[in-house]
Amino acid sequence: MRLQIINKKLSKIKADLELIFVVDKDLKHKFIKDEKAFKFANYKGESILLLTEQARLYVPLNKLNFEEFRLSAAKAYNALKTLNVKTVKLNSYLSACGCAKTSFQAFAEGFLLGAYEFNKYKEKKEIYALKDIIFSSEEFNDVKFDAKEARLGLTHGEIIATATNFTKDVVNEIPEIYTPQKMAEEAQNLAKNYPNLSCKIYDEKFLAKEKMNAFLAVNRASVHPPRLIHLIYKPKDAKKRVIFVGKGLTYDSGGLSLKPADYMLTMKADKSGAAAAMGIIKGAAELNLPFEIHAILGATENMIGGNAYKPDDVLISRSGVSIEVRNTDAEGRLVLADCLSYAQDFKPDILIDMATLTGACVVGLGEYTSGIMGNNEELKAEFKAKAAKSGELTTILEFNPHLRELIKSQIADVSNTASSRYGGAITAGLFLDKFIKDEFKDKWMHQDIAGPAYTEKAWGYNKAGATGAGVRMNLYYLCAMAKEL
């Protein structure tokens, strides 16, 4: 599907159908053309209305903000896709409701995110006629239409939506196919497409040499060897070094602390953090962001077998911190502990880890919101503010010093689970904090994306399944930082 702006009046653009977003619920807006049809249909502007004879589609737009633009664009696409319509036209008057670039970026994201489907394993795949969505550059109410900014917005929206959909494909892929080796191949193929992107893959021998014993313990019972994946985007004259660390559990059975059968379903999504890191670096390369960006992915399975690591084991991590294993299903934090230690060798200016880390975060925040944690209150607040326009929902969870007591161990430096069921998302974040050196404490953020990364029902512009959580909010954050340079 192609989105474009044509420098013509709307009436001069040939298309199979005209799309009109209904903003004014009393239906007196100057673009409303079908008052008689509204009266006949008792249309109040609160639902989608298709007028086939007039070849017009009306879609409600509840508020004039960027997230509503995305939602309404996705609703429009879903109403259009089953029609025998190849081209759709609409006016650009909504660009006057805010920044033209961000408005068009939001519309592009809404259309393209809403159009996403993962149908690889379906016998019959739907083929839709819609090919082109055309915006008219016609000006209204003497408001100057900035076509250059609008086109830039469409371009950026396409890049960000495509990066998000790339991440969805990774997360939705089944565990039989998507092993740690497959993730390594995906990263290598990604690097081949961009001249300023490189990829290094490290195997279990490297992990042993680096004393990444926590990472190796998680992998021990899997027939698929682990991979440490290091993608680097390096533009000229980079202003900062930003490192993303992603949890890449290509499947998580829970290990010997075995998950109930119902809880194993959707565990292909436990690689969402690593998938998001790949999507972010893909988007960054296409946006030509002025930062050196690293994506460090810990890819492994957590399985059962005679060689599995056990509750009561003590693991010596790469950083030298000893870990008492009290639950083998708290494995993601073990992988991240060693990967975060490795990441700090590269002296990041900002260090962000992303993981589907805790069910407690989902219980506390719901399925649609990510938890943001860390030691630097200003950094967390800045991230939340800069990422807000992405439409991804975040909540800052404060580190409570009293909760540190809950992850103390009698026989090791730290326990991989807390001694209380309460505050589980925060105690997991505090566990990771044990592996952050003092010089990087204020540069680090932990993002628990367990809630929104994968849901079994559609919501907003997200289909059921993977949502690409983390990609848009981090790209918006990076873009906002780039604008301040």
C-alpha positions as CSV (number, residue, x, y, z in Angstrom):
1,M,0.0,0.0,0.0
2,R,1.4,3.4,-1.0
3,L,0.6,6.7,0.7
4,Q,1.3,9.9,-1.3
5,I,0.5,13.6,-1.5
6,I,-0.6,15.0,-4.9
7,N,-0.5,18.7,-5.6
8,K,-4.1,19.0,-6.9
9,K,-7.5,19.9,-5.6
10,L,-9.4,17.0,-4.2
11,S,-12.0,17.3,-7.0
12,K,-9.3,16.9,-9.6
13,I,-7.9,13.7,-8.2
14,K,-9.2,10.5,-9.8
15,A,-9.9,7.7,-7.2
16,D,-12.3,4.9,-6.6
17,L,-13.5,6.3,-3.3
18,E,-13.3,9.4,-1.2
19,L,-12.5,9.1,2.5
20,I,-13.7,11.7,4.9
21,F,-12.8,11.9,8.6
22,V,-15.7,13.2,10.7
23,V,-14.5,15.7,13.3
24,D,-17.5,17.8,13.9
25,K,-20.2,15.5,15.4
26,D,-23.0,17.9,14.5
27,L,-22.1,17.1,10.9
28,K,-22.0,20.8,9.8
29,H,-18.4,20.7,8.7
30,K,-17.7,22.2,5.3
31,F,-16.5,18.9,3.9
32,I,-19.8,17.1,4.7
33,K,-21.6,16.4,1.4
34,D,-24.3,13.9,2.1
35,E,-26.8,15.5,4.5
36,K,-29.8,13.7,2.9
37,A,-28.1,10.3,3.2
38,F,-27.2,11.0,6.8
39,K,-30.8,11.8,7.5
40,F,-32.0,8.6,5.8
41,A,-29.4,6.5,7.7
42,N,-29.9,8.4,11.0
43,Y,-26.2,8.9,11.0
44,K,-24.8,10.8,14.0
45,G,-21.1,10.8,13.0
46,E,-20.2,8.2,15.7
47,S,-19.7,5.2,13.5
48,I,-18.4,4.3,10.1
49,L,-20.7,5.0,7.2
50,L,-20.2,3.7,3.6
51,L,-22.2,5.4,0.9
52,T,-21.7,3.1,-2.1
53,E,-23.5,5.2,-4.7
54,Q,-21.6,8.4,-3.8
55,A,-18.4,6.4,-3.4
56,R,-17.7,8.0,0.0
57,L,-16.6,6.6,3.3
58,Y,-17.1,8.5,6.6
59,V,-15.0,7.6,9.5
60,P,-15.3,9.3,13.0
61,L,-12.3,11.0,14.5
62,N,-13.1,11.6,18.2
63,K,-10.3,14.0,19.0
64,L,-7.7,16.1,17.2
65,N,-4.6,14.4,18.4
66,F,-2.0,12.2,16.9
67,E,-3.1,8.9,18.6
68,E,-6.7,9.5,17.3
69,F,-5.3,10.0,13.8
70,R,-3.7,6.6,14.0
71,L,-6.8,4.9,15.4
72,S,-9.1,6.5,12.8
73,A,-6.7,5.6,10.0
74,A,-6.7,2.0,11.1
75,K,-10.5,2.0,11.3
76,A,-10.6,3.4,7.8
77,Y,-8.3,0.8,6.4
78,N,-10.3,-2.1,8.0
79,A,-13.5,-0.6,6.4
80,L,-11.8,-0.3,3.0
81,K,-9.8,-3.5,2.7
82,T,-12.7,-5.8,1.7
83,L,-14.0,-3.4,-0.9
84,N,-13.1,-3.6,-4.6
85,V,-11.3,-0.3,-4.3
86,K,-7.8,0.3,-5.5
87,T,-7.4,4.0,-4.9
88,V,-8.7,6.3,-2.1
89,K,-8.4,10.0,-1.9
90,L,-8.8,12.4,1.0
91,N,-8.1,16.0,1.8
92,S,-5.3,17.3,4.0
93,Y,-7.2,19.8,6.2
94,L,-6.3,17.9,9.3
95,S,-2.7,19.0,8.9
96,A,-3.9,22.4,10.2
97,C,-4.7,20.7,13.6
98,G,-1.1,20.5,14.7
99,C,2.3,19.8,13.3
100,A,2.0,18.8,9.7
101,K,4.9,16.4,9.9
102,T,3.6,14.6,13.0
103,S,0.0,14.6,11.8
104,F,0.9,12.9,8.5
105,Q,3.4,10.6,10.3
106,A,0.5,9.5,12.6
107,F,-1.8,8.9,9.7
108,A,0.8,6.8,7.9
109,E,1.4,4.7,11.0
110,G,-2.3,4.2,11.5
111,F,-2.8,2.9,8.0
112,L,0.2,0.7,7.9
113,L,0.0,-0.7,11.4
114,G,-3.7,-1.4,10.8
115,A,-2.9,-3.2,7.6
116,Y,-0.5,-5.6,9.2
117,E,-1.4,-9.3,9.1
118,F,0.5,-12.5,10.0
119,N,-1.0,-15.1,7.7
120,K,2.0,-17.2,6.8
121,Y,0.5,-20.4,8.1
122,K,-3.0,-20.0,6.7
123,E,-4.1,-22.0,3.7
124,K,-6.2,-19.2,2.2
125,K,-4.7,-15.8,2.3
126,E,-6.9,-12.7,1.7
127,I,-5.8,-10.5,-1.1
128,Y,-7.0,-6.9,-0.9
129,A,-7.5,-4.5,-3.8
130,L,-6.4,-1.3,-2.0
131,K,-3.1,0.0,-3.4
132,D,-3.0,3.8,-3.0
133,I,-4.1,6.3,-0.5
134,I,-3.8,9.8,-1.9
135,F,-3.8,13.1,0.1
136,S,-4.7,16.3,-1.7
137,S,-2.5,19.3,-1.0
138,E,-5.5,21.6,-1.4
139,E,-5.3,24.4,1.2
140,F,-8.3,25.4,3.4
141,N,-9.3,28.4,5.5
142,D,-6.1,30.2,4.4
143,V,-4.0,27.7,6.4
144,K,-0.7,27.2,4.6
145,F,-0.2,23.6,3.7
146,D,3.5,22.6,4.2
147,A,3.8,19.8,1.6
148,K,7.5,19.3,2.3
149,E,6.8,18.6,6.0
150,A,3.8,16.5,5.2
151,R,5.8,14.3,2.8
152,L,8.5,14.0,5.4
153,G,5.9,12.9,7.9
154,L,4.6,10.2,5.5
155,T,8.1,8.9,5.0
156,H,9.0,8.8,8.7
157,G,5.6,7.2,9.5
158,E,6.2,4.5,6.9
159,I,9.7,3.9,8.3
160,I,8.5,3.6,11.9
161,A,5.5,1.5,11.0
162,T,7.6,-0.8,8.8
163,A,10.1,-1.3,11.7
164,T,7.3,-2.1,14.0
165,N,5.7,-4.6,11.6
166,F,9.2,-6.2,11.1
167,T,9.3,-6.7,14.9
168,K,5.8,-8.2,14.8
169,D,6.9,-10.7,12.3
170,V,9.8,-11.8,14.5
171,V,7.6,-12.2,17.6
172,N,4.8,-13.9,15.8
173,E,7.0,-16.5,14.2
174,I,6.7,-20.0,15.8
175,P,9.3,-21.5,18.1
176,E,10.0,-24.5,15.9
177,I,11.3,-22.0,13.2
178,Y,12.5,-19.1,15.3
179,T,15.5,-20.5,17.2
180,P,18.5,-18.5,18.5
181,Q,20.3,-19.4,15.3
182,K,17.4,-18.0,13.3
183,M,17.5,-14.7,15.2
184,A,21.2,-14.5,14.5
185,E,20.5,-15.0,10.8
186,E,17.8,-12.3,10.9
187,A,20.2,-9.9,12.4
188,Q,22.9,-10.7,9.8
189,N,20.4,-10.2,7.0
190,L,19.3,-6.9,8.5
191,A,22.9,-5.7,8.6
192,K,23.4,-6.5,4.9
193,N,20.7,-4.1,3.9
194,Y,22.4,-1.0,5.4
195,P,26.0,0.2,4.7
196,N,26.3,1.8,8.2
197,L,25.0,-1.3,10.0
198,S,27.2,-4.2,11.1
199,C,26.5,-7.4,13.0
200,K,28.6,-9.7,15.1
201,I,27.4,-13.1,16.3
202,Y,28.9,-14.9,19.3
203,D,28.4,-18.6,20.2
204,E,28.5,-20.6,23.4
205,K,32.3,-20.7,23.3
206,F,32.5,-17.0,23.5
207,L,29.9,-16.9,26.3
208,A,32.0,-19.3,28.3
209,K,35.1,-17.3,27.6
210,E,33.3,-14.2,28.8
211,K,32.1,-16.1,31.9
212,M,28.5,-15.4,31.0
213,N,27.4,-18.3,33.3
214,A,23.9,-17.0,34.0
215,F,23.1,-16.8,30.3
216,L,24.6,-20.2,29.7
217,A,22.7,-21.8,32.6
218,V,19.4,-20.8,31.0
219,N,20.4,-22.4,27.7
220,R,21.8,-25.6,29.2
221,A,18.8,-27.9,28.6
222,S,18.0,-26.7,25.1
223,V,19.1,-28.5,21.9
224,H,19.6,-25.1,20.3
225,P,22.8,-23.3,21.3
226,P,22.6,-19.7,22.4
227,R,23.7,-16.7,20.5
228,L,24.8,-13.3,21.7
229,I,23.9,-10.9,18.8
230,H,25.5,-7.5,18.5
231,L,24.2,-5.1,15.9
232,I,25.8,-1.6,15.5
233,Y,24.5,1.4,13.6
234,K,27.3,3.9,13.3
235,P,26.7,7.1,11.4
236,K,29.4,9.8,10.8
237,D,29.9,12.2,13.6
238,A,27.6,10.4,16.1
239,K,26.5,12.6,18.9
240,K,25.8,9.9,21.5
241,R,26.1,6.2,22.0
242,V,22.8,4.6,22.8
243,I,22.7,0.8,23.6
244,F,19.6,-1.3,23.6
245,V,19.7,-4.7,25.3
246,G,16.9,-7.1,24.4
247,K,15.7,-10.3,26.1
248,G,15.6,-12.9,23.3
249,L,13.9,-16.0,24.8
250,T,12.9,-17.7,21.6
251,Y,10.8,-20.0,23.8
252,D,10.3,-20.2,27.5
253,S,8.9,-23.4,29.0
254,G,9.8,-22.2,32.5
255,G,12.6,-24.7,32.9
256,L,12.3,-27.1,35.8
257,S,10.0,-24.6,37.4
258,L,7.7,-25.6,34.6
259,K,4.9,-23.3,33.5
260,P,1.3,-24.7,33.5
261,A,0.2,-25.6,30.0
262,D,-2.0,-22.5,29.5
263,Y,0.9,-20.2,30.5
264,M,3.2,-21.8,27.9
265,L,0.9,-20.5,25.1
266,T,2.2,-17.2,23.7
267,M,5.7,-17.9,25.1
268,K,7.0,-17.5,21.5
269,A,6.6,-13.8,22.4
270,D,9.3,-14.0,25.1
271,K,11.7,-12.7,22.4
272,S,9.8,-9.4,22.1
273,G,12.5,-7.3,23.7
274,A,15.2,-8.5,21.4
275,A,12.8,-8.2,18.4
276,A,12.1,-4.6,19.4
277,A,15.8,-3.8,19.6
278,M,16.2,-5.1,16.0
279,G,13.2,-3.0,14.9
280,I,14.6,0.1,16.6
281,I,18.0,-0.2,14.9
282,K,16.4,-0.9,11.6
283,G,14.3,2.3,12.0
284,A,17.3,4.3,13.2
285,A,19.3,3.3,10.1
286,E,16.5,4.4,7.8
287,L,15.9,7.6,9.6
288,N,19.6,8.4,9.6
289,L,19.6,9.3,13.3
290,P,22.8,11.0,14.5
291,F,23.5,8.5,17.2
292,E,25.7,5.5,17.4
293,I,23.2,2.8,18.3
294,H,23.9,-0.8,19.5
295,A,21.4,-3.6,19.8
296,I,22.7,-6.4,22.0
297,L,20.4,-9.5,22.1
298,G,20.6,-12.5,24.3
299,A,19.0,-15.3,22.3
300,T,18.3,-18.7,23.9
301,E,15.6,-21.1,24.9
302,N,14.6,-22.1,28.5
303,M,13.8,-25.8,28.4
304,I,13.7,-28.8,30.6
305,G,16.0,-31.9,30.6
306,G,18.5,-33.8,32.6
307,N,21.1,-31.0,32.1
308,A,18.7,-28.1,33.1
309,Y,19.8,-25.6,35.7
310,K,18.0,-26.0,39.0
311,P,16.4,-24.1,41.8
312,D,19.0,-24.0,44.6
313,D,21.9,-23.5,42.0
314,V,24.2,-20.6,42.5
315,L,25.4,-18.9,39.3
316,I,28.4,-16.6,39.0
317,S,27.6,-13.9,36.5
318,R,29.9,-12.1,34.1
319,S,30.1,-9.2,36.5
320,G,31.1,-11.5,39.4
321,V,27.8,-11.1,41.2
322,S,26.6,-14.4,42.5
323,I,22.9,-15.4,41.9
324,E,20.9,-17.9,43.9
325,V,18.3,-19.5,41.6
326,R,15.0,-19.9,43.4
327,N,12.9,-20.2,40.3
328,T,14.1,-21.2,36.8
329,D,11.1,-19.4,35.3
330,A,12.8,-16.1,36.3
331,E,15.3,-16.7,33.5
332,G,15.0,-13.5,31.4
333,R,16.7,-11.5,34.1
334,L,19.6,-14.0,34.2
335,V,20.2,-13.5,30.5
336,L,19.9,-9.8,30.8
337,A,22.3,-9.7,33.7
338,D,25.2,-10.9,31.6
339,C,24.1,-9.0,28.5
340,L,23.9,-5.7,30.5
341,S,27.4,-6.4,31.8
342,Y,28.7,-6.9,28.3
343,A,26.9,-3.8,27.1
344,Q,28.6,-1.6,29.7
345,D,32.0,-2.4,28.2
346,F,31.0,-0.1,25.3
347,K,30.6,2.9,27.5
348,P,27.0,3.9,26.7
349,D,25.6,7.4,27.1
350,I,22.2,5.9,27.4
351,L,21.6,2.2,28.2
352,I,18.1,0.7,27.8
353,D,17.0,-2.9,28.3
354,M,13.7,-4.2,27.0
355,A,12.0,-7.4,28.1
356,T,8.8,-9.2,28.6
357,L,10.1,-9.7,32.1
358,T,7.2,-10.0,34.6
359,G,3.6,-11.1,34.7
360,A,3.5,-8.7,37.7
361,C,3.9,-5.8,35.4
362,V,0.8,-6.9,33.5
363,V,-1.2,-7.4,36.6
364,G,-0.2,-4.0,37.9
365,L,-0.5,-1.9,34.7
366,G,-2.8,-3.9,32.4
367,E,-2.1,-5.4,29.0
368,Y,-1.6,-2.1,27.2
369,T,1.1,-0.3,29.2
370,S,4.8,-0.7,29.6
371,G,6.6,-0.1,32.9
372,I,9.6,2.2,33.0
373,M,12.2,1.8,35.8
374,G,15.6,3.1,36.7
375,N,17.5,5.2,39.1
376,N,17.5,8.6,37.2
377,E,14.1,10.3,37.7
378,E,14.9,13.0,35.1
379,L,15.8,10.4,32.5
380,K,12.6,8.4,33.0
381,A,10.4,11.6,33.0
382,E,12.2,12.8,29.8
383,F,11.7,9.5,28.1
384,K,8.0,9.4,29.0
385,A,7.5,12.9,27.7
386,K,9.4,12.4,24.5
387,A,7.8,9.0,23.7
388,A,4.2,10.2,24.4
389,K,3.5,11.2,20.8
390,S,4.2,7.6,19.7
391,G,0.9,6.5,21.2
392,E,2.6,3.8,23.3
393,L,1.5,3.9,26.9
394,T,4.1,3.9,29.7
395,T,4.0,4.2,33.5
396,I,7.0,5.0,35.6
397,L,7.4,2.6,38.5
398,E,9.6,3.9,41.3
399,F,12.4,1.9,42.9
400,N,11.5,1.5,46.5
401,P,14.6,0.9,48.6
402,H,12.7,-1.3,51.0
403,L,11.9,-3.8,48.2
404,R,15.7,-4.4,47.8
405,E,15.4,-6.5,50.9
406,L,13.2,-9.0,49.1
407,I,15.9,-10.1,46.6
408,K,18.6,-10.7,49.2
409,S,20.0,-14.2,49.4
410,Q,21.3,-16.2,52.3
411,I,24.0,-17.9,50.2
412,A,24.6,-15.5,47.3
413,D,24.8,-11.8,46.5
414,V,21.3,-11.8,45.1
415,S,18.3,-14.0,44.5
416,N,16.6,-14.3,41.1
417,T,13.2,-14.0,42.7
418,A,11.8,-12.0,45.6
419,S,10.7,-13.5,48.9
420,S,7.3,-11.8,48.5
421,R,4.8,-12.0,45.7
422,Y,4.2,-8.3,45.9
423,G,6.0,-5.7,43.8
424,G,7.3,-8.3,41.4
425,A,7.9,-5.9,38.4
426,I,10.0,-3.6,40.6
427,T,11.9,-6.3,42.3
428,A,12.8,-7.7,38.9
429,G,14.1,-4.2,37.9
430,L,16.0,-4.0,41.2
431,F,17.6,-7.3,40.4
432,L,18.9,-5.9,37.1
433,D,20.1,-2.8,38.9
434,K,22.6,-5.1,40.8
435,F,24.4,-5.6,37.4
436,I,24.7,-1.9,36.5
437,K,28.0,-0.3,37.4
438,D,27.9,2.9,39.5
439,E,29.1,5.0,36.5
440,F,26.1,3.9,34.5
441,K,23.3,3.9,37.2
442,D,21.9,7.3,36.0
443,K,22.2,6.4,32.3
444,W,20.2,3.2,32.5
445,M,16.5,2.5,32.0
446,H,14.6,-0.8,32.2
447,Q,11.5,-1.2,30.1
448,D,9.1,-4.1,31.0
449,I,7.0,-4.6,27.9
450,A,5.3,-7.8,29.1
451,G,1.8,-6.3,28.9
452,P,1.5,-4.8,25.4
453,A,4.1,-7.0,23.6
454,Y,1.6,-9.7,22.7
455,T,-2.2,-9.9,23.3
456,E,-4.6,-12.5,22.2
457,K,-7.3,-10.0,21.1
458,A,-7.1,-7.1,18.7
459,W,-7.0,-3.5,20.2
460,G,-6.7,-0.1,18.6
461,Y,-4.6,-0.5,15.4
462,N,-3.1,-3.7,16.7
463,K,-4.2,-7.1,15.4
464,A,-4.2,-10.0,17.8
465,G,-0.7,-11.3,18.5
466,A,2.5,-9.2,18.5
467,T,2.3,-5.4,18.6
468,G,5.9,-4.4,18.2
469,A,5.8,-2.8,21.6
470,G,8.9,-0.7,22.3
471,V,9.8,0.2,18.8
472,R,7.8,3.3,18.3
473,M,8.2,4.8,21.7
474,N,12.0,4.4,21.5
475,L,12.3,5.8,18.0
476,Y,10.1,8.8,18.9
477,Y,12.4,9.3,21.9
478,L,15.5,9.2,19.7
479,C,14.0,11.5,17.1
480,A,13.0,14.0,19.8
481,M,16.6,13.9,21.1
482,A,17.9,14.4,17.6
483,K,15.7,17.5,17.1
484,E,17.3,19.1,20.2
485,L,20.9,18.8,18.8
